[in-house]
Amino acid sequence: MSSPRVSVSVIIPTLEEAATIATCLDHLASQGADEVIVADGDSADGTADLAQASGARVVRSPRGRGVQQNRGASQAGGDVLLFLHADCRLEAGSVSRLRRFVGRCPKVPGGCFRMRVDAPDLPFRTIDAAAHLRAGLAGLPYGDQGVFVPRWAFDRVGGFPEVPLMDDVYLALRLRSLGRIALLPERIYVSPRRWRRHGILGQSLRNWSLTAAAASGVSPGVLSRFYPIVR
């Protein structure tokens, strides 16, 4: 007998993403997800209307990425929750691969895809490699790597911590207590806009410093005193 089909719910937290959400949902349409939920944090630029017009189900939420993702997850019916950022796109066949992987490895508590910054500049390849090592060896994916969590594991750890920043890292730390985090070979293409805005070196150093501090046990409340809130 064949295994039951694994259902996948995609959850996209948004805040002022009118410039990216339609393209994101257009790319996602061919992936074959069972449902797509946009958890919008009261955007003033029409993000929610654009998402609804593109066929997504819109869930209104207080602002905060962790809060929004939990709100979206509470409305999702899939066996697996796949959290995507609005400025990312998955390689063709990624959701199908995810579905097969979870069907074969139901006890894995979560994972992500292999990140590639969507720009040709050579320094970005270093960022790609660092993300691969961080997620594959340390089991600490960032949210823009397309984090997926089976429903049982999400419920077991209590979902995303609703903290000012680094909710993705703190979730990964919780999931690691349940088992090894998986890194699937399909790519997720990430917009370079954050690095363009803050500088490749500055953005990377900030990310690495935040991750190291969080992994060392520093509370998000303490981190937020020294770092600006980042989306």
N, C-alpha and C positions, 0 to 999 in steps of 0.2 A: 504494500500500500504506500502511496506517496504521502509525504508530509503535508500537513495543512499549510495553505498559502499564508505567508507572513504579510500583514498589512502595514503600510507605512504612512504616517501622518507627518507632513512637513509644516514646521512652524517658523514664521519669519517675524521677528520683532522689528518694528519700524518707528522712526521718529524723524519727520521732515525728509522723507525719501521719495518725493515726487519725481526726482530726476532719475531714479534707478528702479523703482518697484515694477513698472510695466515691463521693462526689459528682463528683469529677474524672473517674473512670472511667465513671460513668453518662452524663455529658455527652459523653465521648469515644466512647461506643458507637455513636452515630449518624453518626460522621464517616467511617466506612469505611476506617480504617487496616488495613493487612495484618497487623500484629501490634502488641501493646502489651506492653512490658517494664517492670516496676517494679524498679529497682535499689535495694534497701533496705540502709541502713547499720546493720543490727542494731538496729532499733527495738525498744523495750521495751513499746510500747503496743498491739501487735497490728496495726500497719500492714500487715505482710506477709500476715497471715492475711486481712485485709479485702480486700487487693488480689487475692489468689488467689481468694477467694470471688466477686469481681466479674468474674472471667474473665481477669485479666492473668497473664502469666508472670512469676514473681518470681525475680530473680537476687540472691543474697546478695553483699554487697561490704563491704570495709573502709569506714569512714566517710571522708567527703570528697567534695564534689560532683563535682569533676573525676574522681576515682578511680571513683566510682559510675557516672558517665555513660560513662566508657571501658569499664567492666566490662559495662554494658548493651549498648553498641555492639558489643563483641566477640561477643555472643550474637545479634545482630540480623542478619537476612538481607535487609533492604530495600535498594533502590537509593538511597533517601534516608533519612536519620536525622533525626527531628524530636524535639527535646528540650523537654519541657514540665515546668513545676513543678506540684506537686500542688494549689496554691491558685489555679490559672489555668484558664480554660475558653475554648475556641475558638468563634468565631462559626460558625453553621451553614454548611457547604460549604467550610470552610477547607482540609481535607485534599484535597478534589477540586480546588480551585484550585491548591494546591501541586503536585499530580500533573500538572496541565496545564502549569503554568509550567515545571517541570523538563523535561517532555517537549519544550517549545518552546525552552528555553534551557539545554541540557545543560552548557554550559561555565561557567555562573554558579556560583561556589564556595560560595555559601550565602546565607542571608537570614533574615528574620523577618516577623512580622505587626505590624500597627499596634496599639499598646498603648492600652488604656483602663482606668484604675483603676475598679473596680466600686463606685463610691460617688458620690452626687450633689453633694458639696461642691465649690464653685467652684474652690478652690485645686488640686484634683486635675486640673482641665482644663489648668492650666498645666503640670503634670507630664506629662500626655499629650502636649502640644505639644512639650515639651522632648525627650521620648523619640522623637517622630517626627523631629525635627531631628537628634538624635544618631545615630539608626539610618539615616535616609535620606540625610543629607548627610555625616556623618563615617564612616558604615559601622561603628558600634560599638554593636550591640544588646546589651542585657542578657539574661540567661537567661530572665527572665519575659516576654520578648516572643516566645517560641516559636521558638527558633533552629533552623533546618534546614540540613543539610549533606549534599550528595550523597556517597555512599560514597567515590568517587574522591578528592574534596577532603579528606575527613576523614582518609583514609589518607595522603594526600600531606603534610599538615601534622603528622601524628603524633597526631591526636586532641586532647583537652583537656589542657592542662598540669595536672599534679597538684600544685597549689599551694594554700596556705592560704586564699586569697581571690582574687576577680576572675578566676577561671578562664574566665568567659564573655568578658570583655574581651580577655584574652590570646589566646583562640582566635580572636576576630574580627580581632585584629592579624595573626595568622598567615594567616587566610583572605584578608585584603585584599591580601596579596602575590600572590594568584592571580587577582584580579579584583575587580570592584565587588560589594559586598554588596547584595542585593535587599531591598526593603520591599514586601510584598504588602498590598493594600488591606483585606483582611479583618481584623477586630478580634480581639484576644485580651484577654479581660477578666481583670484582675489583682486579687487580694484587696488591700484597703487595710490589712491587719493590720500590716504593718511600719511604715507611716506613722502608724497609730493608736498603735502601741507606742512609737515613738521621736520622734514629732512630725513634721509635714510638712516644716518647715524643716530640722530637724536631720538627718532621714533623707536629704533631697535634697542638702544640702550635703556630707554624708559620701559619697554616691554620686558626686557630681560631682568631689569632690576625689580620690577613688580612681581614677576614670576618667582624669582629667587626668594624674595621676601615672603611671599605667600606660602611657598613650599617649605620655608623654614619655620612656619608657624606664626608669622606676624598677622595680627587680626586685620580685617579690612577697615575697621574703624581707625586703627593707627595709620595704615597706609594712606587713607584718604586725607590725613592731615598734611602729608608731604607731597601728594601727587594730585593733579587735577582730575576730575571725573572725565573718563574717556569713553566714547561710544564706538 
